[in-house]
Amino acid sequence: MDIKDRVAIITGGGGGIGAATGRHWMGLGARMVVLADRNGETARAAAAGCGALGVELDVTDEQAVIALVDRVEREYGPIDIFFSNAGAGVPGNVEAPNEAWQSQWELHVMSHVYAARAVIPAMRARGEGYIVQTASAAGLLAAIGSAPYSVTKAACIKLAETIAIEHGDAGIGVSVLCPQGVNTAMAPQQVGDGGTDGIVEPEYVAEVVTAAIRDGKFLILPHPEVQTYVERKAQDPDRWLTGMRRLRKRSLDLLGGA
């Protein structure tokens, strides 16, 4: 799917990958890009510079997602692309409080469910549409120091797979974005949480996402090294786990931990 003349919603649009993608798509001639963010001020600021529309949205509120979809369809026409991109991390592993686990589940899984529910019926009726979900390389591998993040990002990838299986033959394209470190507010703070292969700029990620939508590519890997790691993990999970434990120790050593 090409971007020109398309209508798109991008969540997490107040900065980082979302804002960069909105700018890129407006530059490619999109009819309208709606940048939605929990912080309405940052969404409107990001949109003002490129001619997009900035709106406040809590992606974990299904009724708010439905209301936004209805508004955009009324004002700009059918939604061609929904880029479900909002996310955030929390520290901790199994000892993380239940509230952290639940909030990550709502943000990294249910928000994508709500988006898909809101747009798939109309996309199926038209026989065309595209859904992009932002997961993480952590969902394919692991983010050391945040089990809630890794687990829910893995679930995000599985959800994208099921949507692609269920609706791909109805003309709905699906992609899942799995970057490592990106120069945003969520940039990795240590080697083990995504900084292994360098930090890329959000503008680069926007270009990679756009190319994947154009080509109908499911798995989007701005860091191509991730493909090799996934293959090694599949070939020998025990060896991969040993390597991840070494990476964890290295990360802790660099931080002065134990």
URLINJO-V112081 format. One record per residue. D_LAST is the distance of its C-alpha to the last C-alpha in Angstrom with 1 decimal. Layout:
# URLINJO-V112081
{{D_LAST} {D_LAST}}
This chain:
# URLINJO-V112081
{{49.3} {50.1} {49.1} {52.5} {54.4} {51.6} {50.3} {46.6} {44.1} {40.6} {38.1} {35.2} {37.9} {37.1} {34.9} {32.8} {34.0} {36.6} {38.3} {38.3} {39.8} {42.4} {43.5} {43.7} {45.7} {48.1} {48.6} {49.5} {52.2} {50.8} {53.3} {50.7} {46.9} {45.7} {42.3} {41.0} {38.0} {36.9} {37.5} {41.2} {41.3} {38.9} {40.7} {44.0} {42.9} {41.5} {44.8} {47.1} {46.3} {47.3} {50.0} {47.8} {47.8} {44.9} {44.5} {42.2} {40.8} {38.4} {37.7} {36.7} {40.2} {42.4} {45.7} {44.6} {43.8} {47.2} {48.9} {47.5} {48.6} {52.0} {52.3} {51.4} {53.8} {56.6} {56.1} {55.1} {55.8} {53.9} {50.2} {49.6} {45.8} {43.2} {39.8} {37.4} {34.6} {33.0} {29.3} {26.2} {22.6} {20.5} {16.8} {15.5} {16.0} {18.2} {17.5} {19.1} {22.4} {25.6} {26.9} {24.2} {25.0} {28.7} {28.7} {27.0} {29.5} {32.4} {31.3} {30.3} {32.8} {35.6} {36.3} {37.1} {39.2} {41.2} {41.8} {43.0} {45.3} {46.8} {47.7} {48.2} {51.6} {53.3} {51.6} {52.9} {56.4} {56.5} {55.0} {52.5} {49.2} {45.6} {42.3} {39.0} {35.7} {32.5} {29.6} {26.7} {25.4} {22.6} {25.5} {26.3} {22.8} {19.8} {17.8} {14.1} {13.2} {16.8} {18.6} {21.7} {22.2} {21.9} {24.0} {26.7} {26.9} {27.5} {30.3} {31.7} {32.2} {33.9} {36.1} {37.2} {38.1} {40.2} {42.0} {42.8} {44.1} {46.2} {47.6} {47.5} {51.1} {52.3} {51.5} {48.1} {45.5} {41.8} {38.8} {35.1} {33.0} {29.5} {28.1} {24.7} {24.1} {27.2} {27.9} {28.3} {26.8} {24.4} {23.3} {19.7} {17.1} {14.6} {15.2} {14.4} {16.8} {19.9} {19.9} {20.0} {23.8} {24.6} {25.9} {29.5} {32.0} {33.4} {36.9} {36.0} {34.6} {37.9} {39.9} {38.0} {38.6} {42.2} {42.8} {41.3} {43.6} {46.5} {45.8} {44.8} {41.5} {39.2} {35.7} {34.9} {32.2} {32.0} {29.4} {31.3} {28.4} {27.4} {30.5} {29.3} {25.9} {27.8} {30.2} {27.6} {26.0} {29.5} {30.4} {27.4} {25.0} {23.1} {22.5} {21.5} {18.9} {17.5} {17.5} {15.8} {12.9} {12.7} {13.1} {10.2} {7.9} {10.0} {9.9} {6.2} {6.8} {9.9} {8.9} {6.9} {3.8} {0.0}}
